[in-house]
Amino acid sequence: MESFFDSWVARLDELRSDLLAALSRRPDSVPPAIDALLDHYREYCDAKAHLADTDVLRLLSHSWLTPFERTFLWVAGWKPSLVFRLVPQCNGGGGCPLSPDQRAAVEELEREVVAAEHRISERMARAQEVMAGQAVLEAVRDGARNRVMRAAAADEVAQALLAVVAAADELRDATLRRMVEILAPAQTAEFLAAAAELRLRVRRWGLRRNAQQPA
């Protein structure tokens, strides 16, 4: 996953540059550039989904990220409500990149997303309770003496976690998809470029902090 992510980040930087170039010089190429960037995000989601099938605990820990990057995680990924900080906002001086209908749609979407995040966070709390449940604790204490109990307890934990991660991924995808539906192509390009830039900066900051740590 580490090598995949390094190449994925490098490609994200290229696609962000392509999107900004299209926005400033070739408006007709903005939609294809948007599609390319969205496809790139789906590649990352697919890689995470494959990892979830084999090692859900590693997926939750995101070991391929720096410690600084991991501070931004919410249920094995980015928090959907973060996108509302990246949408073009009214400047308070009479100008606004969004139309009234767009503003209303974004505000309604934000209310729905925040409520969904709350529900998923509650599900994650319950899944964590499963991890500390009696069956799991007994299985750990029994050690090799009861492999069947250990396997059943581990499966119970994995299934609970996978269900929550799947719900969070679905919310992330739905939030991004609905935001793109609300925004015009140029607005979408600015929004996606800002999101990519944030992701790249967090990565650079994390790597810089790692390099500054004493050996």
C-alpha positions as CSV (number, residue, x, y, z in Angstrom):
1,M,0.0,0.0,0.0
2,E,2.9,2.3,0.7
3,S,4.3,2.2,-2.9
4,F,0.8,2.6,-4.3
5,F,0.1,5.6,-2.2
6,D,3.3,7.3,-3.1
7,S,2.6,7.0,-6.8
8,W,-1.1,7.9,-6.2
9,V,0.0,11.2,-4.5
10,A,2.4,12.0,-7.3
11,R,-0.3,11.5,-9.9
12,L,-2.8,13.6,-7.8
13,D,-0.4,16.5,-8.1
14,E,-0.2,16.1,-11.9
15,L,-4.0,15.9,-12.2
16,R,-4.4,19.0,-10.0
17,S,-2.1,20.9,-12.3
18,D,-3.9,19.7,-15.3
19,L,-7.2,20.8,-13.8
20,L,-5.9,24.3,-13.0
21,A,-4.4,24.6,-16.5
22,A,-7.7,23.6,-18.1
23,L,-9.6,26.1,-15.9
24,S,-7.4,29.0,-16.9
25,R,-6.7,28.3,-20.6
26,R,-9.0,25.6,-22.0
27,P,-12.5,25.7,-20.5
28,D,-13.7,23.0,-22.9
29,S,-11.2,20.6,-21.3
30,V,-12.4,21.2,-17.8
31,P,-15.1,18.4,-17.7
32,P,-12.6,15.7,-18.8
33,A,-10.0,17.0,-16.3
34,I,-12.7,16.7,-13.6
35,D,-13.6,13.2,-14.6
36,A,-9.9,12.2,-14.5
37,L,-9.5,13.5,-11.0
38,L,-12.6,11.8,-9.8
39,D,-11.5,8.5,-11.3
40,H,-8.2,8.9,-9.5
41,Y,-10.0,9.2,-6.2
42,R,-11.9,6.1,-7.0
43,E,-8.7,4.2,-7.6
44,Y,-7.7,5.0,-4.0
45,C,-11.1,3.9,-2.8
46,D,-10.7,0.6,-4.7
47,A,-7.3,0.0,-3.2
48,K,-8.6,0.6,0.3
49,A,-11.6,-1.7,-0.3
50,H,-9.2,-4.5,-1.3
51,L,-7.2,-3.9,1.8
52,A,-10.4,-4.0,3.9
53,D,-11.0,-7.5,2.7
54,T,-7.6,-8.7,3.9
55,D,-6.7,-6.5,6.9
56,V,-9.3,-4.2,8.2
57,L,-7.2,-3.2,11.2
58,R,-4.4,-2.0,9.0
59,L,-7.0,-0.1,7.0
60,L,-8.2,1.7,10.1
61,S,-4.7,2.5,11.2
62,H,-3.6,3.8,7.7
63,S,0.0,2.8,8.5
64,W,1.1,4.2,5.1
65,L,0.4,7.7,6.2
66,T,2.6,9.9,8.4
67,P,1.4,10.5,12.1
68,F,0.5,14.0,11.2
69,E,-1.7,12.8,8.3
70,R,-3.4,10.3,10.5
71,T,-4.6,13.1,12.8
72,F,-7.1,14.1,10.1
73,L,-8.6,10.6,9.8
74,W,-12.2,9.8,10.5
75,V,-13.4,6.2,10.2
76,A,-10.6,5.2,7.8
77,G,-10.7,8.3,5.6
78,W,-11.4,11.9,5.3
79,K,-14.4,13.4,7.1
80,P,-17.1,14.2,4.6
81,S,-18.1,17.5,6.2
82,L,-14.6,18.9,5.4
83,V,-15.7,19.5,1.8
84,F,-18.0,22.4,2.9
85,R,-14.9,24.4,3.9
86,L,-13.6,24.1,0.4
87,V,-16.7,25.1,-1.5
88,P,-16.6,28.7,-2.9
89,Q,-18.2,30.9,-0.3
90,C,-19.9,34.3,-0.3
91,N,-17.4,37.1,0.5
92,G,-19.8,39.2,2.3
93,G,-19.4,42.2,0.0
94,G,-22.3,41.5,-2.3
95,G,-20.5,38.9,-4.5
96,C,-21.1,35.2,-4.2
97,P,-19.7,32.4,-6.4
98,L,-22.9,30.4,-5.6
99,S,-26.4,31.2,-6.8
100,P,-29.2,31.3,-4.1
101,D,-30.4,27.8,-5.3
102,Q,-26.8,26.4,-5.0
103,R,-26.4,27.9,-1.5
104,A,-29.6,26.3,-0.4
105,A,-28.6,23.0,-1.9
106,V,-25.2,23.1,-0.2
107,E,-26.7,24.0,3.1
108,E,-29.2,21.2,2.9
109,L,-26.5,18.7,2.0
110,E,-24.3,19.8,4.8
111,R,-27.1,19.2,7.3
112,E,-27.6,15.7,6.0
113,V,-23.9,14.9,6.0
114,V,-23.4,16.1,9.5
115,A,-26.3,14.1,10.7
116,A,-25.0,11.0,8.9
117,E,-21.5,11.5,10.4
118,H,-23.0,11.5,13.8
119,R,-24.8,8.2,13.2
120,I,-21.7,6.6,11.8
121,S,-19.6,7.8,14.8
122,E,-22.2,6.2,17.1
123,R,-21.9,3.0,15.1
124,M,-18.1,3.1,15.4
125,A,-18.4,3.6,19.2
126,R,-20.6,0.4,19.3
127,A,-18.1,-1.5,17.1
128,Q,-15.3,-0.5,19.6
129,E,-17.5,-1.8,22.4
130,V,-17.6,-5.1,20.5
131,M,-13.8,-5.1,20.4
132,A,-13.8,-4.9,24.2
133,G,-16.8,-7.3,24.6
134,Q,-16.8,-10.3,26.9
135,A,-16.4,-12.8,24.0
136,V,-13.3,-11.0,22.7
137,L,-11.7,-10.7,26.2
138,E,-12.3,-14.3,27.0
139,A,-10.9,-15.4,23.7
140,V,-7.7,-13.4,24.3
141,R,-7.4,-14.8,27.9
142,D,-7.9,-18.4,26.6
143,G,-5.1,-18.0,24.1
144,A,-4.3,-21.1,22.1
145,R,-6.6,-23.2,24.2
146,N,-9.6,-22.1,22.4
147,R,-8.9,-21.2,18.8
148,V,-12.5,-21.5,17.7
149,M,-13.5,-18.9,20.2
150,R,-10.7,-16.6,19.1
151,A,-11.6,-17.0,15.5
152,A,-15.3,-16.3,16.1
153,A,-14.5,-13.2,18.3
154,A,-12.1,-11.9,15.7
155,D,-14.7,-12.3,12.9
156,E,-17.3,-10.5,15.0
157,V,-14.9,-7.6,15.4
158,A,-13.9,-7.5,11.8
159,Q,-17.5,-7.6,10.6
160,A,-18.5,-4.8,12.9
161,L,-15.6,-2.6,11.7
162,L,-16.1,-3.4,8.0
163,A,-19.8,-2.4,8.2
164,V,-18.9,1.0,9.7
165,V,-16.1,1.6,7.3
166,A,-18.4,0.7,4.4
167,A,-21.0,3.2,5.6
168,A,-18.3,5.9,6.0
169,D,-17.0,5.3,2.5
170,E,-20.5,5.4,1.1
171,L,-21.1,8.8,2.8
172,R,-17.7,10.1,1.4
173,D,-18.6,9.1,-2.1
174,A,-22.2,10.4,-1.9
175,T,-21.1,13.7,-0.5
176,L,-18.5,14.3,-3.3
177,R,-20.9,13.1,-6.0
178,R,-23.8,15.4,-4.8
179,M,-21.4,18.3,-4.4
180,V,-20.3,17.9,-8.0
181,E,-24.0,17.8,-9.1
182,I,-24.7,21.1,-7.3
183,L,-21.7,23.0,-8.6
184,A,-21.1,24.2,-12.2
185,P,-18.0,22.8,-14.0
186,A,-15.8,25.8,-13.2
187,Q,-16.9,25.7,-9.6
188,T,-16.3,22.0,-9.4
189,A,-12.8,22.5,-10.8
190,E,-12.0,25.1,-8.2
191,F,-13.4,22.9,-5.4
192,L,-11.5,19.8,-6.5
193,A,-8.3,21.7,-7.0
194,A,-8.6,23.1,-3.5
195,A,-9.3,19.6,-2.1
196,A,-6.3,18.2,-3.9
197,E,-4.0,21.0,-2.8
198,L,-5.1,20.5,0.9
199,R,-4.3,16.7,0.6
200,L,-0.9,17.4,-1.0
201,R,0.0,20.0,1.6
202,V,-0.9,17.7,4.5
203,R,1.3,15.1,3.0
204,R,4.2,17.5,2.6
205,W,3.8,18.7,6.2
206,G,3.7,15.2,7.5
207,L,6.8,14.2,5.6
208,R,8.6,17.3,6.8
209,R,7.7,16.6,10.4
210,N,9.0,13.1,10.1
211,A,12.3,14.3,8.7
212,Q,12.7,16.7,11.6
213,Q,12.2,13.9,14.2
214,P,15.5,12.9,15.9
215,A,16.8,9.5,14.7
